[in-house]
Amino acid sequence: MRRRTRRLGPGRTGLLIGGTAGLVWVVAACMGPATALGLSPTTGRAPAAATPTAAVARPSNPTPIAIPAVLVPLATPTSVSAPVPPPTPGTSVGDLLNGLRTDLATQWVQNSVDTPLMSGPDDSTTLFTTLPQGTALKRLDTRGDWVSVYYTGDGDTRQPGPGWVHATDVTSMVTPSVWLSTSASATLWSDATSSATAGQVVPTGTRLEVETPNPIQGTRVHVQTPGDGRSVPPAEGWVEAGQATRTDPLPASGIPWAFPNVLKAQVRLPVRYRTQLDGSSYAGANCGPTALGMALEAFDVKIDPPDLRSEVLTAQDDDASNDEEGSYIWSLAQVAQGHGVKPLGLYETDGTTFHQWTVDEVKQQVANHHPVIVQVRYRSLPRREDSLYYGDHYVVITGLLGNDLLYDDPIGGPSPNEGPGWDRMMSPDQLAKAMNASDGRYAYAAFALSK
């Protein structure tokens, strides 16, 4: 009898984000081991393009891996970002540029313990509030054992304003990032001169981090953006100040792991990010169709998640309405082929034995602008080491950055330990370790996609 993914509890399936004590429940029924279909076998060990062969018979009773509910501990945030005043309607270009110069030149301190914010440089003055450890403060002046600071508030009960703190409670910190947001569709120029080349056009609301040093020339500001994982790729350039307003910094949980290094990538494929954590009833079991959907969009093949999941489960003779069913790697390849996108390198030349990929082969396919869908052991991925889930998962290799690889993970989230699922980065050793799948029969299984 086929084994099914265990339910979390009576009447509850899928995944539950934000469990007790900072833990996240996840039903990661992302996949099962694959039986062979003869799709695009390679010659020898190199995953090269080949003409698809006729499908070979697969066993009548494939047994997918039954993946239980697991706890994934999330790390406590350690980064600090200082909020800035919100955009002010009617702010002139000159006001914006002067504000940027002031904030970029400001010295900042951070308290190492919970700190009283006093009205004056004396313990007998009025206590405004107690600032929690790790609060970023603008340093204004020093008087003996006291530091005059400006507190930017917490957006809730603590209001912004000046005050005094004990000098022994604070230490210097790096100037927090300063961010802008485009107030209209804006061009990123190659430099600040009148002869600059027009680069990427970014839409209204694009978040831009101000680059230092020397970020302002004339009326242009040097910026970089992490993009949105889909229509806006990461980019760098100069924006007209009149097309931007001030905004709070992106939190650590909103910045891709590889940013800003991704701006130096030798290859970054136009894979459009999708998350499996989309609130659907099958979210916890949908890493395979989600990874496939991302990769297909790089070839302008866009299929809505419910339809794509239905196609994948139908391809493997499973009930398309089963919210707990994982997917096989061969069924992902078969569905890709059905939409006119060639899967490369899944099998050896016999059409039945899975090809065991090397990291160098993955890199070569990505260098040829072919995204690679890889079956990996979940807890061997970066930042997954403490996961209690020992099963498998799918990711898409999307680029090359020095010796490292960029990838998109269908599981991303708002916690600092997660962050966006796109533009993640791992070393060759990390990928090789992760490709040693939990089921040894499918270790190092992968396939590339090509038109």
PLY file of the C-alpha trace (Angstrom):
ply
format ascii 1.0
element vertex 451
property float x
property float y
property float z
element edge 450
property int vertex1
property int vertex2
end_header
0.00 0.00 0.00
1.23 3.49 -0.80
2.39 5.41 2.24
0.97 8.90 2.70
2.26 11.94 4.52
1.14 11.98 8.13
-1.30 14.71 9.16
-0.32 17.28 11.77
-3.45 16.55 13.73
-7.16 15.92 13.32
-8.43 17.92 10.38
-5.15 19.81 9.93
-2.83 19.40 6.95
-0.28 21.49 5.11
1.90 23.73 7.23
1.55 26.02 10.17
3.82 29.08 10.23
4.76 30.67 13.52
4.42 27.83 15.98
5.06 28.07 19.71
8.41 29.40 20.95
9.63 30.62 17.58
9.27 27.29 15.82
7.67 26.62 12.47
5.66 23.49 11.73
6.18 22.30 8.18
4.77 19.30 6.37
7.54 19.03 3.83
6.00 16.33 1.65
7.84 17.77 -1.29
8.80 14.68 -3.17
9.13 10.97 -3.46
11.84 8.83 -5.04
11.52 8.61 -8.77
11.11 5.70 -11.09
12.40 6.15 -14.60
10.73 7.58 -17.64
12.92 7.93 -20.70
13.20 11.70 -20.92
16.27 13.33 -22.43
18.99 10.89 -21.33
22.55 12.15 -21.55
25.58 10.66 -23.21
27.97 9.38 -20.55
28.12 11.53 -17.42
27.89 14.95 -19.03
24.35 16.36 -19.00
24.18 17.46 -22.61
21.17 18.13 -24.82
19.66 15.05 -26.39
16.57 14.07 -28.33
13.87 12.70 -26.01
13.39 8.97 -26.28
10.22 6.95 -25.98
9.00 6.48 -22.43
9.95 3.21 -20.80
7.69 1.28 -18.47
7.84 2.15 -14.82
6.92 -0.11 -11.92
3.19 -0.33 -11.34
3.49 0.30 -7.60
5.95 3.15 -6.95
6.30 3.90 -3.24
6.81 7.58 -2.48
8.61 8.67 0.64
6.23 9.41 3.50
7.42 12.66 5.03
6.18 13.57 8.53
5.48 16.94 10.05
8.67 18.50 11.40
9.84 21.38 13.52
12.23 23.87 11.93
13.87 26.13 14.53
14.38 29.72 13.45
17.38 31.80 14.48
17.01 34.89 16.64
17.62 38.09 14.62
20.98 39.70 15.27
21.13 42.52 12.73
20.16 46.09 13.57
18.72 48.65 11.20
17.84 52.19 12.11
14.52 53.53 10.88
14.43 56.87 9.13
11.65 59.45 8.92
8.91 58.43 6.47
8.62 60.25 3.14
7.24 63.76 3.46
4.80 64.86 0.74
6.13 67.79 -1.20
9.76 67.28 -0.21
11.97 69.03 -2.75
14.94 67.47 -4.50
17.24 69.74 -2.51
15.65 68.71 0.79
15.95 65.03 -0.12
19.64 65.35 -1.05
20.47 67.40 2.05
18.70 64.85 4.23
20.68 62.05 2.64
23.97 63.87 3.21
23.11 64.51 6.84
22.09 60.93 7.59
25.07 59.44 5.77
27.42 61.66 7.81
25.71 60.90 11.14
27.59 58.89 13.77
25.58 56.06 15.29
25.82 54.18 18.56
24.09 51.05 19.79
23.33 50.09 23.38
24.78 46.79 24.62
22.32 46.56 27.56
18.81 47.83 28.30
19.37 51.56 28.64
17.44 54.40 30.34
16.84 57.36 28.00
16.97 60.44 30.22
15.96 64.06 29.64
19.41 65.28 30.68
22.96 64.11 31.52
22.02 63.15 35.07
20.27 60.21 36.72
17.99 62.61 38.58
16.42 63.95 35.37
13.20 62.63 33.81
13.20 59.06 32.49
11.67 59.07 29.02
11.79 55.30 28.40
14.04 52.28 28.72
15.57 51.36 25.39
15.93 47.63 24.69
19.37 46.22 24.00
20.48 46.67 20.39
18.69 49.98 19.74
20.36 52.16 17.10
20.78 55.80 18.15
22.05 58.91 16.39
24.97 60.34 18.37
24.71 64.13 18.81
27.22 65.09 21.53
29.20 63.83 24.52
29.32 65.35 28.02
31.47 63.52 30.52
29.98 60.09 31.16
26.88 60.85 29.07
26.09 60.76 25.35
23.44 62.96 23.76
21.47 60.90 21.23
18.44 61.09 18.99
16.10 58.12 19.25
14.06 57.45 16.12
11.22 55.67 17.94
9.86 52.16 17.52
6.76 52.98 15.50
4.57 51.92 18.43
4.63 53.18 22.01
8.10 54.76 22.08
8.14 58.13 20.34
11.16 59.65 18.52
13.14 62.46 20.13
16.44 63.50 21.76
17.72 62.24 25.10
20.78 61.19 27.09
22.25 57.75 27.79
25.19 56.50 29.88
28.36 56.40 27.75
29.26 52.99 29.21
25.99 51.54 27.82
26.70 52.28 24.15
29.30 51.49 21.52
29.92 52.81 18.01
28.23 51.02 15.13
28.39 51.07 11.36
26.11 53.67 9.80
22.84 51.90 8.99
21.82 51.60 5.37
19.87 54.48 3.90
17.02 53.53 1.57
14.85 55.20 -1.04
11.70 54.16 -2.83
10.86 55.19 -6.38
7.91 57.58 -6.53
7.45 56.88 -10.24
8.83 54.57 -12.89
12.54 55.39 -12.90
15.63 54.71 -15.00
18.88 53.51 -13.44
21.65 55.33 -15.29
25.24 54.10 -15.78
26.65 57.24 -14.11
25.70 60.76 -13.05
26.76 62.54 -16.23
24.60 63.83 -19.06
26.15 61.23 -21.37
25.19 58.30 -19.13
23.67 55.17 -20.65
20.12 54.29 -19.69
19.96 50.98 -17.87
17.16 49.10 -16.17
13.80 50.81 -15.71
12.29 50.02 -12.31
8.61 50.46 -11.40
7.05 52.72 -8.79
7.73 51.52 -5.26
11.05 49.80 -6.00
13.28 49.82 -2.90
16.76 51.30 -3.48
19.71 51.18 -1.09
22.00 54.23 -1.28
25.58 53.21 -2.07
28.57 54.75 -0.35
31.03 56.44 -0.57
30.26 59.52 -2.71
26.64 58.58 -3.35
25.46 61.98 -4.63
26.52 63.77 -7.80
24.41 66.62 -9.07
20.80 65.52 -8.77
21.51 61.80 -9.08
21.97 59.27 -6.30
24.02 56.06 -6.58
21.77 53.15 -5.59
21.37 49.39 -5.76
18.24 47.26 -5.51
17.75 43.62 -4.53
14.77 43.44 -6.91
11.64 41.47 -6.21
12.61 38.00 -7.42
10.31 38.26 -10.43
9.94 41.27 -12.72
12.68 43.39 -11.10
16.13 41.76 -11.06
18.90 43.04 -8.77
20.55 46.10 -10.28
22.85 49.04 -9.61
22.90 52.54 -11.09
22.15 56.23 -10.62
18.60 57.48 -10.09
17.27 61.03 -10.38
16.49 62.30 -6.88
13.22 63.75 -8.15
11.98 60.20 -8.83
12.59 58.92 -5.28
11.49 59.43 -1.69
12.94 58.35 1.65
11.75 55.09 3.19
12.66 52.83 6.09
15.47 50.32 5.48
14.49 46.85 4.37
14.74 44.50 7.36
17.21 41.64 7.23
14.30 39.29 6.56
13.51 41.21 3.36
16.99 41.11 1.81
18.13 38.10 -0.27
21.15 36.27 1.12
23.35 36.99 -1.91
22.62 40.74 -2.06
24.59 42.86 -2.91
27.16 40.28 -4.07
24.65 39.04 -6.65
25.31 42.24 -8.62
28.70 40.74 -9.52
27.33 37.38 -10.67
28.80 35.99 -13.88
25.45 34.35 -14.64
22.00 35.07 -13.22
19.17 33.34 -15.07
15.74 35.01 -15.45
13.98 32.50 -13.18
10.82 34.04 -11.71
10.53 33.25 -8.02
7.55 31.36 -6.60
6.97 30.30 -3.00
5.28 27.08 -2.04
4.14 28.81 1.16
1.27 30.47 -0.69
-1.51 29.68 1.76
-2.87 26.83 -0.34
-4.09 23.63 1.29
-1.23 21.73 -0.38
1.53 24.28 0.37
3.62 21.90 2.50
3.71 19.25 -0.24
4.35 21.47 -3.24
8.08 22.17 -3.52
8.37 20.11 -6.73
5.69 21.85 -8.82
6.79 25.19 -7.35
10.42 24.67 -8.40
9.27 23.55 -11.84
6.99 26.57 -12.20
9.89 28.93 -11.48
12.15 27.28 -14.02
9.47 27.13 -16.72
8.88 30.88 -16.46
12.49 31.40 -17.53
11.27 30.05 -20.90
8.08 32.17 -20.90
5.96 29.16 -19.94
3.66 30.35 -17.17
1.28 27.87 -15.53
-0.78 28.73 -12.47
0.30 26.75 -9.37
-2.94 24.73 -8.97
-2.88 23.70 -12.63
0.80 22.80 -12.55
0.38 20.72 -9.41
-2.53 18.90 -11.02
-0.42 18.14 -14.11
2.48 16.79 -12.02
0.31 14.51 -9.88
-1.66 13.32 -12.90
1.62 12.49 -14.66
2.54 10.15 -11.79
-0.93 8.57 -11.65
-1.76 10.17 -8.31
-4.95 11.83 -7.17
-4.59 15.48 -8.15
-6.84 16.50 -5.25
-4.59 14.92 -2.61
-3.12 17.87 -0.71
-0.47 15.71 0.98
1.03 14.03 -2.07
4.64 14.83 -2.96
6.12 14.74 -6.46
8.66 12.60 -8.28
11.58 14.13 -10.13
10.68 12.22 -13.31
7.13 13.61 -13.27
8.51 17.16 -13.11
10.66 16.42 -16.14
7.76 14.84 -18.00
5.52 17.87 -17.44
8.29 20.24 -18.58
8.69 18.23 -21.77
4.95 18.36 -22.36
5.19 22.16 -22.45
7.95 22.20 -25.02
10.89 22.61 -22.63
13.56 19.91 -22.85
14.71 18.17 -19.65
18.41 17.34 -19.92
20.55 14.87 -18.03
18.01 13.11 -15.84
19.04 9.63 -17.06
22.06 7.76 -18.29
22.01 6.48 -21.86
20.03 3.40 -20.88
17.05 5.68 -20.23
16.30 4.05 -16.87
19.25 4.77 -14.56
19.39 8.18 -12.95
22.44 10.18 -13.91
24.51 11.19 -10.89
25.34 14.83 -11.37
28.53 16.53 -10.27
28.74 20.16 -9.19
30.87 20.92 -12.24
28.10 19.58 -14.49
25.57 21.76 -12.73
27.82 24.78 -13.25
28.28 23.99 -16.93
24.56 23.80 -17.56
23.96 27.10 -15.74
26.80 28.67 -17.74
24.86 27.53 -20.82
21.84 29.43 -19.44
19.96 26.28 -18.44
18.37 26.34 -14.96
18.89 23.09 -13.06
16.28 21.51 -10.76
18.08 19.52 -8.07
16.81 16.98 -5.57
18.54 17.73 -2.27
18.53 16.67 1.34
16.68 19.49 3.10
18.80 19.77 6.23
22.05 19.80 4.20
21.13 23.17 2.68
22.61 26.34 4.20
20.82 27.44 7.40
18.87 24.17 7.52
21.40 22.29 9.65
19.23 22.34 12.77
16.07 21.22 11.02
14.40 18.10 12.38
13.26 17.17 8.89
15.58 14.57 7.36
13.82 14.20 4.02
14.31 15.67 0.57
13.43 18.91 -1.17
13.77 20.63 -4.58
15.67 23.82 -5.39
16.52 25.56 -8.67
20.13 26.50 -9.44
19.91 29.92 -11.07
23.35 31.47 -11.36
27.10 31.56 -10.78
28.85 33.98 -8.43
32.58 33.42 -8.31
33.01 29.81 -7.24
29.59 29.76 -5.58
26.14 28.99 -6.94
22.94 31.02 -6.77
19.70 29.17 -6.15
16.00 29.70 -5.54
14.32 27.78 -2.71
10.52 27.33 -2.73
10.63 27.75 1.06
11.38 31.32 2.05
9.81 33.43 4.73
9.76 36.58 6.85
12.04 35.34 9.63
15.69 36.53 9.58
16.79 32.88 9.37
14.83 32.53 6.14
14.42 35.76 4.24
13.45 35.79 0.56
13.72 32.46 -1.21
15.38 33.90 -4.31
19.06 34.78 -4.83
20.35 32.44 -2.17
23.96 31.33 -2.34
25.88 28.17 -1.47
29.35 26.82 -2.03
30.19 23.86 -4.27
30.83 21.74 -1.18
27.43 22.66 0.26
25.69 21.73 -2.99
27.57 18.43 -3.26
26.59 17.56 0.31
22.95 18.53 -0.25
22.70 16.51 -3.48
23.43 13.34 -1.50
19.69 12.80 -1.11
18.25 11.12 1.97
17.17 8.18 -0.23
20.47 6.96 -1.65
18.82 5.59 -4.78
18.22 9.16 -5.90
21.39 10.81 -4.68
22.72 13.47 -7.09
19.57 13.36 -9.24
18.82 16.53 -11.21
17.85 17.79 -14.64
18.50 20.96 -16.60
15.96 22.71 -18.80
16.48 23.99 -22.32
14.29 25.17 -25.19
0 1
1 2
2 3
3 4
4 5
5 6
6 7
7 8
8 9
9 10
10 11
11 12
12 13
13 14
14 15
15 16
16 17
17 18
18 19
19 20
20 21
21 22
22 23
23 24
24 25
25 26
26 27
27 28
28 29
29 30
30 31
31 32
32 33
33 34
34 35
35 36
36 37
37 38
38 39
39 40
40 41
41 42
42 43
43 44
44 45
45 46
46 47
47 48
48 49
49 50
50 51
51 52
52 53
53 54
54 55
55 56
56 57
57 58
58 59
59 60
60 61
61 62
62 63
63 64
64 65
65 66
66 67
67 68
68 69
69 70
70 71
71 72
72 73
73 74
74 75
75 76
76 77
77 78
78 79
79 80
80 81
81 82
82 83
83 84
84 85
85 86
86 87
87 88
88 89
89 90
90 91
91 92
92 93
93 94
94 95
95 96
96 97
97 98
98 99
99 100
100 101
101 102
102 103
103 104
104 105
105 106
106 107
107 108
108 109
109 110
110 111
111 112
112 113
113 114
114 115
115 116
116 117
117 118
118 119
119 120
120 121
121 122
122 123
123 124
124 125
125 126
126 127
127 128
128 129
129 130
130 131
131 132
132 133
133 134
134 135
135 136
136 137
137 138
138 139
139 140
140 141
141 142
142 143
143 144
144 145
145 146
146 147
147 148
148 149
149 150
150 151
151 152
152 153
153 154
154 155
155 156
156 157
157 158
158 159
159 160
160 161
161 162
162 163
163 164
164 165
165 166
166 167
167 168
168 169
169 170
170 171
171 172
172 173
173 174
174 175
175 176
176 177
177 178
178 179
179 180
180 181
181 182
182 183
183 184
184 185
185 186
186 187
187 188
188 189
189 190
190 191
191 192
192 193
193 194
194 195
195 196
196 197
197 198
198 199
199 200
200 201
201 202
202 203
203 204
204 205
205 206
206 207
207 208
208 209
209 210
210 211
211 212
212 213
213 214
214 215
215 216
216 217
217 218
218 219
219 220
220 221
221 222
222 223
223 224
224 225
225 226
226 227
227 228
228 229
229 230
230 231
231 232
232 233
233 234
234 235
235 236
236 237
237 238
238 239
239 240
240 241
241 242
242 243
243 244
244 245
245 246
246 247
247 248
248 249
249 250
250 251
251 252
252 253
253 254
254 255
255 256
256 257
257 258
258 259
259 260
260 261
261 262
262 263
263 264
264 265
265 266
266 267
267 268
268 269
269 270
270 271
271 272
272 273
273 274
274 275
275 276
276 277
277 278
278 279
279 280
280 281
281 282
282 283
283 284
284 285
285 286
286 287
287 288
288 289
289 290
290 291
291 292
292 293
293 294
294 295
295 296
296 297
297 298
298 299
299 300
300 301
301 302
302 303
303 304
304 305
305 306
306 307
307 308
308 309
309 310
310 311
311 312
312 313
313 314
314 315
315 316
316 317
317 318
318 319
319 320
320 321
321 322
322 323
323 324
324 325
325 326
326 327
327 328
328 329
329 330
330 331
331 332
332 333
333 334
334 335
335 336
336 337
337 338
338 339
339 340
340 341
341 342
342 343
343 344
344 345
345 346
346 347
347 348
348 349
349 350
350 351
351 352
352 353
353 354
354 355
355 356
356 357
357 358
358 359
359 360
360 361
361 362
362 363
363 364
364 365
365 366
366 367
367 368
368 369
369 370
370 371
371 372
372 373
373 374
374 375
375 376
376 377
377 378
378 379
379 380
380 381
381 382
382 383
383 384
384 385
385 386
386 387
387 388
388 389
389 390
390 391
391 392
392 393
393 394
394 395
395 396
396 397
397 398
398 399
399 400
400 401
401 402
402 403
403 404
404 405
405 406
406 407
407 408
408 409
409 410
410 411
411 412
412 413
413 414
414 415
415 416
416 417
417 418
418 419
419 420
420 421
421 422
422 423
423 424
424 425
425 426
426 427
427 428
428 429
429 430
430 431
431 432
432 433
433 434
434 435
435 436
436 437
437 438
438 439
439 440
440 441
441 442
442 443
443 444
444 445
445 446
446 447
447 448
448 449
449 450
